[in-house]
Amino acid sequence: MDTKLTITTERIDDFVLLIEMMMRLGLPAILDRHIPRHWLQEGLSWGWVATIWLAHIVSQSDHRKLTVRDWVRQAHTTLEATTGLSIRDTDFTDDRLTIVLRMLSKPEYWHAIEHDLGQSTVRVYDLEVERARVDATTISGYHAGGEDSLFQFGKSKDNPTLRQVKLMMATLDPLGLPAATEVVSGEQADDGLYIPIIDRVVAILVKAGLLFVGDCKMSAWATRVHIRAAGHHYLTPLALVGETAEALSTWIQEALDGTYTLVPIYAPDAEAGDAPIAQGYERARLCTAEEGGQHLEWTERVLVVHSPAYAEAQQRSLERRLERATAKLSALTPPRGRGKRQIEEETVLVAAAEAVLQKYQVEGLLSYTFERQVEQQVKYIGRGRGAAERPQRVEERVRYQITAVIRDTAAITALRQRFGWRAYVTDLPAERLSLGDAVLTYREEWQVERGFHRFKGAPLSIAPLFVKRDDQVAGLINLLSIAVRLLTLIEFIVRRALKRENAQLVGLHKENPKKPTDKPTSERLLQAFSNVTLTIIQFPDRTVRHVTPLTPLQERILVLLGLSPDIYCGLAQNSP
């Protein structure tokens, strides 16, 4: 009797959970709805290829194409049992994954996918959305660039020495869920990118009266008018340029003079005796505009706010700039020595010094003095050692030396008085958004920044990019934006459930197992499944499958997510 048996194991970990979440959102069907499939195409649809690839990316913290096929081969039984599909590792060759990226890079496909995915997310998880945030970041890479390339030099948020691509993203409060993303070339200014992405958010939510929050680049007049004309609202700091910069000086002086009474603003969790985090006042102004053939007229509130923390940060920044500018100015004219370049023309020195002042933004705050130094040297004419009778000539060597770098104390003091002040504008009335609420709302910009952090850090870690072609870069960024949505959603759902139950989770922190939390991160929640394994024992006459028993913590997480532990336990089935 043949008693030979075969034992294989598959690491399950968190990817079963991830696939179930994506299936609940209808992601494979949404992708298949908008990514065309050739009538001769065999194997998995593009939607399922992308879905399983996403599970690999998040679970393995690896977005490289070359690792996916081996992973699918290793997790084959689990993947088929979870999806109910026949899966081949050849569905995940480099060529097929490349096609997925190219499809996702096409705006007509991607915008439709985002639209349906956003509406599905809001519907499935019953999200109440009142606010959206818009911001941009850059992703740098060692790419050659070119006239028509996405990778261009621009104002970098990461590494100014590298070419970059720009990512515009809109997220939904209160979870920070990405709703719309746009990949553009790295040299583009942010200002013109707000209106298109705002319109896409509006189309997804189909809801009037949304509040759009963004940084000072969103304060462009055309953007504010567009938002107002569409029946929505805005909250944004004013860009301190032109007339606004001059007006802010007047507004600050009115506050310092006591013309207006400053209202204290406290942190949401402030206790009795806590100092305010800010203080400010507001003024109103009438705005009129023409947009799309209609005349608009509304009252805009200008919120003039002082933040001690912001003032301190500005002070530190100024001190760093003053110190660095002083050092750079002094270094322009080093003492004579081998290999030390000397400045021999006054115009050259002045140009270099002014460039330093401009670079560190300390014009009018630092000044410098310099002197012309002349050194005479006796040179013998001809060869040989010098002798009294040998002809000589006298040469003059001119150099310019900075003798002092001086701080303008009065100008610096006057500037410091204006540190910490900022002006915000909104069209929402005070009864719907008080001055304090407006400041606190804007300070929640970390929500969109959190999405950017997930793009750039674990588990997604988009840099370095392992693709070179523009279409693959755009497709990969769009694919990873779905992963950001998934991570954000997991985190939000668990936190919301814990809040409703007034409960906490224990056991997520390996360094402190007893530490409770009601605000777990998705990264820690997924890490809790890192020890789940499927063991497959193949007897001659039957197959036995065993899954590592779920811990109480794992079962609890699944319940909080609205998932059944059976998605894991059901894998352990015996077959005759």
Summary of the structure (lengths in Angstrom):
residues: 576
radius of gyration: 31.4
end to end distance: 17.5
largest distance: 118.5
contacts: 1742
relative contact order: 0.14
helix: 43%
strand: 23%
